[in-house]
Amino acid sequence: MDTPPPAIRIKDLVKRYAPTGKGEGKLALGGVSFDVPQGQIFGLLGPNGAGKSTLINILAGLVMKTSGTAEIWGFDIDRDMRNAKASIGIVPQEIVFDPFFTPYEVLENQAGLYGVPKALRRSEALLREVHLADKRDAYSRTLSGGMKRRLLIAKAMVHSPPILVLDEPTAGVDVELRRQLWELVTELNDEGVTVVLTTHYLEEAEELCDRIAIINHGQLIADKPTRELVDMAREKIVVLTLDRELEQAPQHQAFLKSRISNEREVEITYDKDRMNAGEVLAVVQGLGCGIVDVSTREADLEDVFVELTAKQPA
């Protein structure tokens, strides 16, 4: 079975901003290349200032790239700008719509800007999909924060794009709203929409994303299926409850950290490439300690993220 072409293809993308004084100007993207597979939820992660927003703004047509290529649904953003823009919906971090329009009017106006004929507009259906049908004729300024976020998603989908980009959609929102937004995004993905997501909530990305790319200092430092990326972490933690108190934490060359966390509890971080949990227990038992209880914590995406971004110099 043939693999479908990528939803987004980015090749050697460079963006250098014009200098404001002396020097060459800030290099925001330094030759980034990756593909976003069709039908997946794709995470684009990185610290603040890493280049994520610049990349998204290039795809949205808001920032001009310096060099390299980008294709959206097979359409080059330079040679076929109209079809490229029609193939993507962007949900920005900011709330951007007229507060004195109703949700229905917001969607109708946006559909008109995209040239969607009245007979083909989906405003009513989109309001139902984002659970705002009962707010159809309310002023948008009266909506709650969560409702406004959902309206932004509907606004990005008025032209039925196959790709939806969400730029920090849950920044500053409460846990319940985050859950509602992700349920909606998952439903859209189940319907065939490819989703690109930036977020600072790494546990969120680990749970939702099929594949993750990490950008730091304008460079791509990882691009793997989420499970493979998490498996890159070398550290593992074991917490041992002992039958007596220790004066100092056990030490071993394969232990990355070892500390006494409570009177009879020791927390050991070890390199899983150099030893396993059984060998950690043997080292502690060799000190004459009996082990009453054992718990372990597997590495997660945050561990990998910190490890990768810490390795790369500025």
Residue pairs with C-beta under 8 A, 6 or more apart in sequence:
4 37
4 38
4 39
5 38
5 74
6 35
6 36
6 37
6 38
6 71
7 36
7 37
7 38
7 39
7 40
7 72
7 73
7 162
7 163
7 194
8 35
8 36
8 59
8 70
8 71
8 72
8 73
8 163
8 194
8 196
9 35
9 36
9 69
9 70
9 71
10 32
10 33
10 34
10 35
10 55
10 68
10 69
10 70
10 71
11 33
11 68
11 69
11 70
12 31
12 32
12 33
12 67
12 68
12 69
13 29
13 31
13 32
13 33
13 55
13 58
13 65
13 67
13 68
13 69
13 70
14 27
14 29
14 30
14 31
14 32
14 65
14 66
14 67
14 68
15 27
15 28
15 29
15 51
15 54
15 55
15 58
15 63
15 65
15 66
15 218
16 24
16 25
16 26
16 27
16 28
16 66
17 25
17 26
17 28
18 25
19 25
27 218
28 51
28 54
28 218
29 51
29 54
29 55
29 58
29 65
29 68
29 218
30 217
30 218
30 219
31 68
31 219
32 51
32 55
32 68
32 215
32 218
32 219
32 220
33 68
33 220
34 213
34 220
34 223
36 42
36 163
36 194
36 196
36 211
37 194
37 210
37 211
38 162
38 194
39 189
39 192
39 194
40 189
40 194
40 195
40 209
40 210
40 211
41 185
41 186
41 189
41 195
41 197
41 208
41 209
41 210
42 194
42 195
42 196
42 197
42 209
42 210
42 211
42 212
42 213
43 197
43 198
43 199
43 205
43 208
43 209
43 211
43 212
43 213
43 226
44 52
44 55
44 56
44 196
44 197
44 198
44 212
44 213
44 215
45 52
45 198
45 199
45 202
45 205
45 212
45 213
45 214
45 215
45 305
46 52
46 214
46 215
46 216
46 309
47 216
47 309
50 215
50 216
50 217
50 218
51 215
51 217
51 218
52 167
52 198
52 215
53 167
53 198
54 63
55 215
56 90
56 165
56 167
56 196
56 198
57 63
58 64
58 65
58 70
58 77
59 70
59 72
59 77
59 88
59 90
59 165
60 85
60 88
60 90
60 165
61 77
61 81
61 84
61 85
69 76
69 77
69 78
70 76
70 77
71 77
71 84
72 84
72 85
72 87
72 88
72 163
73 83
73 84
73 87
73 88
73 162
73 163
75 83
75 84
75 87
76 84
77 84
86 114
86 159
86 161
87 161
87 162
87 163
88 161
88 163
88 164
88 165
89 156
89 157
89 158
89 159
89 161
89 163
89 164
89 165
90 156
90 165
90 167
91 152
91 153
91 155
91 156
91 164
91 165
91 166
91 167
91 169
92 152
92 167
93 167
93 168
93 169
93 171
95 148
95 149
95 152
96 152
97 106
97 140
97 151
97 152
97 155
98 106
98 109
98 140
99 139
99 140
99 141
100 139
100 140
100 141
101 109
101 139
101 140
102 136
102 137
102 138
102 139
102 140
103 127
103 132
103 135
103 136
103 138
103 140
103 143
103 151
103 154
104 123
104 124
104 127
104 136
104 137
106 140
106 151
106 155
107 121
107 123
107 126
107 127
107 154
107 155
107 158
108 121
108 123
110 155
110 158
111 121
111 122
111 123
111 158
111 159
114 158
114 159
116 158
116 159
121 158
122 157
122 158
122 160
123 158
124 133
124 136
126 154
126 157
126 158
127 133
127 135
127 136
127 154
129 154
129 157
129 184
129 187
129 188
130 150
130 151
130 153
130 154
130 184
131 150
131 184
132 143
132 147
132 150
132 151
132 154
135 143
135 147
140 148
140 151
143 151
145 173
145 177
146 173
146 177
146 180
146 181
149 169
149 170
149 173
149 177
149 181
150 180
150 181
150 184
152 169
153 164
153 166
153 169
153 181
153 184
153 185
153 188
156 164
156 165
157 164
157 188
157 193
161 193
162 192
162 193
162 194
163 193
163 194
163 195
163 196
164 185
164 188
164 193
164 194
164 195
164 196
165 195
165 196
165 197
166 185
166 195
166 196
166 197
166 198
167 198
168 198
168 199
168 200
169 181
169 185
169 197
169 199
170 177
170 178
170 181
170 182
170 199
170 201
170 204
171 199
171 200
173 181
178 201
178 204
182 204
182 208
185 195
185 197
185 208
186 208
188 195
189 195
197 205
197 208
197 209
199 205
202 300
202 301
202 302
202 305
203 300
203 301
203 302
205 212
205 226
205 301
206 226
206 230
206 300
206 301
209 226
210 225
210 226
211 223
211 224
211 225
211 226
212 222
212 223
212 224
212 225
212 226
212 229
212 301
213 220
213 222
213 223
214 220
214 221
214 222
214 223
214 305
214 308
214 309
215 221
216 308
216 309
216 312
217 312
217 313
217 314
219 312
221 308
221 309
221 312
222 229
222 232
222 304
222 308
224 232
226 301
229 301
229 304
230 299
230 300
230 301
230 304
232 304
232 307
232 308
233 299
233 300
233 303
233 304
233 307
234 271
234 272
234 273
234 299
234 307
235 256
235 269
235 270
235 271
235 272
235 299
235 303
235 307
236 269
236 270
236 272
236 277
236 296
236 297
236 298
236 299
237 267
237 268
237 269
237 270
237 296
237 297
238 267
238 268
238 270
238 277
238 280
238 281
238 294
238 295
238 296
238 297
239 261
239 265
239 266
239 267
239 268
239 294
239 295
239 296
239 297
240 265
240 266
240 267
240 268
240 281
240 284
240 291
240 293
240 294
241 264
241 265
241 291
241 292
241 293
241 294
242 264
242 265
242 266
242 284
242 289
242 290
242 291
242 292
243 264
243 289
243 290
243 291
243 292
244 264
244 289
244 290
245 263
245 264
246 260
246 266
246 287
246 289
248 260
249 258
249 259
249 260
249 266
249 268
250 258
250 266
250 268
250 283
250 284
250 287
251 258
252 258
252 270
252 275
252 280
252 283
254 270
254 271
254 274
254 275
254 279
255 268
255 269
255 270
255 280
256 269
256 270
256 271
257 267
257 268
257 269
258 266
258 267
258 268
258 269
259 266
259 267
260 266
260 267
261 267
264 292
266 284
268 280
268 284
270 280
277 294
277 296
281 291
281 294
284 291
285 291
